[in-house]
Amino acid sequence: MNVRFCPSVPANTRPASDLSDRHYPAVAEGIVQYRPPNLWRDLDRGYLAPHLMPVQEFREAMSAALAGAGWQALAYGNNSGPVPLKEQLVANGMVGADIDNICITGGISQALVLLAGVLATQGDCVAIEEPSYDLGAALLRDAGLHPLCLASDDQGPVEGALAECARQAAARGSRLAFAVVMPRHQNPTGRCLTTHRLRELVEASGSLGLPLIIDDAYGEIDFRTMGSVPLPLPDVVSDAPHLVVLGSFSKTLGGGIRLGYLVAARPLIARIERFGWTASGGGFNPINALAAAEFLRDGYRQHVRDLTHALVMNRDVALAELAKLDDPGLTVNSPSGGYFLWVRPATVGDSVALQSAFDTARVSVADGARFGSSGSGMFRLSFSSATAEQIGQALSDVVSVLRKESDD
Ligand SMILES: Cc1ncc(COP(=O)(O)O)c(C=O)c1O
């Protein structure tokens, strides 16, 4: 059947299934950031589903951290973060650098705000991708910086894009302070930059004397190795003094851990250690960092393997349901990692109808326009925040709404 999307969907086609209570079990008031409204299924947010979070393992790791470090776990922490976690990051192959090049952070969001303070002054411009992680752009704006979009095609920033941003910044009477890119499993498109494109960015930033920040939030969620070993970033990223790589535990353990790591040349690490925020409060999230070190010592790799298997299953279920639309005009990526499908209906009219079908089936997805003008008319579907069964049911409801529509 060749489904054409039509804008109006009758209210009486609403499916009755309620998966949201099983979707987010036992939610107390005022603890988590978001829970979908009753009867809605959330394929919008890049959250880890409750059943994919290693609650019991992390509890044991925290207990071991407190037993091992005693009072030190509650003291102001080492400014660049606890050495046991840095050692484990290196031992696990997650960071291919010396421990002196690592600073433990409160996650990538916190690291970006920190870098905005260390590397930029208010009013500076920063270069970001188009489309790009919307909340990352928002936090740079909140830090007083002005994001400029790197000219891009389907494969990512095009040659010369960084130099063009530097020119635009100068034309505004400002300067370009740094650039942020996501070379692996980009949010929202899921794409990986080719080595050629990444090399071009690394070389261009080097010749402009510009720090290039690699946001590697989804680097651990890689379906090519099924989580069995961490895949290193391409060689072009190693040893360049102007590169800063940001990793996070949010996508493997859950966002509440607020923990990540920054890998950079020693002078930048030293500046971060001396920065007011760090000098005053010490290293970020030391108690969680010590617990993560315990988890990395024992159990983390198996957890990432299990998680990756579950996410691949979720991705495949979502792709299979979307294929049932049998619409040659609809294009969907098949990401090799990360959390998201990036869906392009054939026409803008179709995207209005598809949004209407999502609404009728009570499935929330992210409107692509949120991520930049090139995302307009597209959708980002998260396959991380539910079970395969729930994702299958949610999308099957969307397909039923559209079938009914085309039959009427
Ligand atoms: C590309 C990207 N960067 C950063 C973050 C936030 O990372 P963290 O939870 O470590 O602050 C996210 C979360 O959605 C993301 O998608």
The ligand as an SDF file (V2000), in Angstrom:
LIG
                    3D

 16 16  0  0  0  0  0  0  0  0999 V2000
   25.0010   15.8370   21.2510 C   0  0  0  0  0  0  0  0  0  0  0  0
   24.7680   15.9540   22.7240 C   0  0  0  0  0  0  0  0  0  0  0  0
   25.6800   16.5920   23.4770 N   0  0  0  0  0  0  0  0  0  0  0  0
   25.5220   16.7200   24.7980 C   0  0  0  0  0  0  0  0  0  0  0  0
   24.4050   16.2300   25.4410 C   0  0  0  0  0  0  0  0  0  0  0  0
   24.2610   16.4300   26.9130 C   0  0  0  0  0  0  0  0  0  0  0  0
   25.2380   15.6610   27.5560 O   0  0  0  0  0  0  0  0  0  0  0  0
   25.3090   15.6180   29.1390 P   0  0  0  0  0  0  0  0  0  0  0  0
   24.1220   14.8730   29.6380 O   0  0  0  0  0  0  0  0  0  0  0  0
   26.6120   14.9190   29.3980 O   0  0  0  0  0  0  0  0  0  0  0  0
   25.3170   17.0270   29.6230 O   0  0  0  0  0  0  0  0  0  0  0  0
   23.4330   15.5710   24.7120 C   0  0  0  0  0  0  0  0  0  0  0  0
   22.2270   15.0370   25.3620 C   0  0  0  0  0  0  0  0  0  0  0  0
   21.1950   14.8650   24.7940 O   0  0  0  0  0  0  0  0  0  0  0  0
   23.6170   15.4410   23.3030 C   0  0  0  0  0  0  0  0  0  0  0  0
   22.6980   14.8490   22.5520 O   0  0  0  0  0  0  0  0  0  0  0  0
  1  2  1  0
  2  3  1  0
  2 15  2  0
  3  4  2  0
  4  5  1  0
  5  6  1  0
  5 12  2  0
  6  7  1  0
  7  8  1  0
  8  9  2  0
  8 10  1  0
  8 11  1  0
 12 13  1  0
 12 15  1  0
 13 14  2  0
 15 16  1  0
M  END
$$$$
